[in-house]
Amino acid sequence: MKPLELLRLFRAYPEKKLFSYADLLQLAGQSGGGVLPALGRLIREGLLDRPARGWYANPFAAPSPEETAMALRAPCYLSLEYALGRTGILSQQAFTLTLVSLRAPHTYRTRQGIFEYHQIARRLFWGFRPLDGVQIAWPEKALLDLIYLRHLRHRTMDVERLASLLEDMYLEDLNPKRLTAFAAGFGESGPRMLALAPLRRCLAP
């Protein structure tokens, strides 16, 4: 397959913003044997972006950083600091895209930014909804994911640092009923999370 033929293939699918190598082989059909050299040439010439090994952005319908992050380690959803910043709960927007996935943790460093994935059990893979073409956690779930993954599970954030981060959030904008219901979904960890002083104040009548 020639590079120009590959570009025509990308142009023929404007609704598809990211292609895996397997996608391209299937779409190329019998001429699939020349896909890899054509990809390499387009990348070298600056006509094609490869955000991660085996993934290629459609040069005629470039994906946003969020769309790229959603594809690289599916199934996943935006959560933790990035989702809290995007929904206005965290006072500052995080530049690293933080996501929750069923797959093993991983960090991608791409031209579009850093994508940081955190693994969670299937029983906790809920609490998100579609927004602007991607899946993003409800603010209450993003906060609970953050506390659970960074503080309770992996201990990468001690209680002092967590309390400082919580003080930098507009917790009064959370939905208390949804926060309480979502915390119950974490089982025995739920009451421990709601017992944190800033959240106790948030839930106080």
DAGI-V407176 format. One record per residue. N is the residue number from 1. PSI is psi in radians with two decimals (NA if undefined). NEAR is the number of other ideal C-beta (glycine too) atoms within 12 Angstrom. Layout:
n = <N & N>
psi = <PSI & PSI>
near = <NEAR & NEAR>
This chain:
n = <1 & 2 & 3 & 4 & 5 & 6 & 7 & 8 & 9 & 10 & 11 & 12 & 13 & 14 & 15 & 16 & 17 & 18 & 19 & 20 & 21 & 22 & 23 & 24 & 25 & 26 & 27 & 28 & 29 & 30 & 31 & 32 & 33 & 34 & 35 & 36 & 37 & 38 & 39 & 40 & 41 & 42 & 43 & 44 & 45 & 46 & 47 & 48 & 49 & 50 & 51 & 52 & 53 & 54 & 55 & 56 & 57 & 58 & 59 & 60 & 61 & 62 & 63 & 64 & 65 & 66 & 67 & 68 & 69 & 70 & 71 & 72 & 73 & 74 & 75 & 76 & 77 & 78 & 79 & 80 & 81 & 82 & 83 & 84 & 85 & 86 & 87 & 88 & 89 & 90 & 91 & 92 & 93 & 94 & 95 & 96 & 97 & 98 & 99 & 100 & 101 & 102 & 103 & 104 & 105 & 106 & 107 & 108 & 109 & 110 & 111 & 112 & 113 & 114 & 115 & 116 & 117 & 118 & 119 & 120 & 121 & 122 & 123 & 124 & 125 & 126 & 127 & 128 & 129 & 130 & 131 & 132 & 133 & 134 & 135 & 136 & 137 & 138 & 139 & 140 & 141 & 142 & 143 & 144 & 145 & 146 & 147 & 148 & 149 & 150 & 151 & 152 & 153 & 154 & 155 & 156 & 157 & 158 & 159 & 160 & 161 & 162 & 163 & 164 & 165 & 166 & 167 & 168 & 169 & 170 & 171 & 172 & 173 & 174 & 175 & 176 & 177 & 178 & 179 & 180 & 181 & 182 & 183 & 184 & 185 & 186 & 187 & 188 & 189 & 190 & 191 & 192 & 193 & 194 & 195 & 196 & 197 & 198 & 199 & 200 & 201 & 202 & 203 & 204 & 205>
psi = <2.36 & 2.68 & -0.68 & -0.67 & -0.65 & -0.69 & -0.69 & -0.63 & -0.78 & -0.76 & -0.49 & -0.19 & 1.17 & -0.37 & -0.23 & 1.98 & -0.40 & 2.40 & 2.35 & 2.87 & -0.64 & -0.67 & -0.83 & -0.68 & -0.74 & -0.74 & -0.53 & -0.36 & -2.30 & -0.40 & 0.22 & -0.39 & -0.41 & 0.17 & -0.82 & -0.81 & -0.67 & -0.71 & -0.81 & -0.72 & -0.75 & -0.66 & -0.80 & -0.59 & 0.01 & 0.32 & -0.11 & 2.43 & 2.33 & 1.69 & -0.47 & 2.83 & 2.18 & 0.11 & 2.44 & 2.30 & 2.41 & 2.02 & -0.23 & -0.05 & 1.20 & 2.33 & 2.66 & 2.85 & -0.70 & -0.74 & -0.68 & -0.82 & -0.66 & -0.57 & -0.57 & -0.49 & 0.81 & 2.60 & 2.48 & 2.98 & 2.67 & 2.35 & -2.88 & -2.47 & -0.69 & -0.81 & -0.65 & -0.66 & -0.71 & -0.55 & 0.10 & 0.13 & -0.75 & 2.33 & -0.41 & 2.49 & 2.26 & 2.45 & -0.51 & 2.26 & 2.05 & 2.25 & 2.72 & 2.34 & 2.80 & -0.19 & 3.00 & 2.61 & 2.57 & 2.71 & 2.22 & 2.36 & 1.89 & 3.04 & -0.44 & -0.16 & -3.00 & 2.27 & 2.06 & 2.08 & 2.37 & 2.31 & 2.43 & 2.69 & 2.61 & -0.58 & -0.27 & 0.14 & 1.38 & -3.10 & 0.48 & 2.86 & 2.82 & 2.43 & 2.07 & 0.68 & 0.05 & 2.96 & 2.20 & 2.46 & 2.55 & 2.60 & -0.68 & -0.69 & -0.66 & -0.70 & -0.78 & -0.67 & -0.76 & -0.87 & -0.76 & -0.85 & -0.75 & -0.54 & -0.93 & -0.70 & -0.90 & -0.17 & 0.56 & -0.14 & 1.99 & 3.02 & -0.58 & -0.79 & -0.67 & -0.78 & -0.68 & -0.71 & -0.74 & -0.62 & -0.32 & 0.22 & 2.68 & 1.25 & -0.42 & -0.28 & -0.11 & 2.74 & 1.91 & -0.70 & -0.74 & -0.68 & -0.77 & -0.76 & -0.74 & -0.67 & -0.64 & -0.52 & -0.23 & 0.09 & -2.38 & -0.31 & -0.42 & -0.96 & -0.60 & -0.65 & -0.75 & -0.29 & -0.20 & 2.37 & -0.84 & -0.61 & -0.58 & -0.73 & -0.66 & -0.61 & -0.15 & 2.41 & NA>
near = <27 & 17 & 24 & 16 & 24 & 37 & 24 & 19 & 34 & 35 & 17 & 18 & 22 & 14 & 15 & 23 & 30 & 37 & 36 & 24 & 23 & 14 & 23 & 35 & 24 & 16 & 26 & 26 & 14 & 11 & 20 & 22 & 13 & 22 & 33 & 22 & 18 & 31 & 37 & 19 & 21 & 30 & 23 & 13 & 16 & 11 & 22 & 30 & 26 & 30 & 35 & 28 & 14 & 21 & 33 & 42 & 32 & 34 & 28 & 22 & 20 & 21 & 31 & 21 & 31 & 30 & 31 & 36 & 43 & 34 & 35 & 37 & 30 & 22 & 20 & 40 & 38 & 46 & 50 & 43 & 39 & 38 & 41 & 37 & 30 & 30 & 32 & 18 & 37 & 30 & 18 & 16 & 18 & 28 & 17 & 25 & 41 & 37 & 48 & 44 & 37 & 21 & 18 & 12 & 22 & 20 & 21 & 29 & 16 & 25 & 19 & 28 & 24 & 25 & 35 & 32 & 33 & 39 & 25 & 37 & 19 & 12 & 13 & 31 & 25 & 25 & 33 & 32 & 21 & 14 & 20 & 15 & 19 & 29 & 30 & 34 & 42 & 32 & 39 & 41 & 41 & 43 & 44 & 47 & 46 & 40 & 41 & 40 & 36 & 30 & 27 & 29 & 24 & 18 & 14 & 18 & 23 & 14 & 20 & 13 & 17 & 29 & 21 & 15 & 29 & 34 & 19 & 19 & 32 & 20 & 31 & 18 & 19 & 33 & 22 & 22 & 14 & 24 & 34 & 22 & 21 & 34 & 35 & 20 & 26 & 31 & 17 & 14 & 26 & 25 & 18 & 21 & 38 & 31 & 19 & 34 & 19 & 28 & 32 & 20 & 19 & 31 & 25 & 12 & 6>
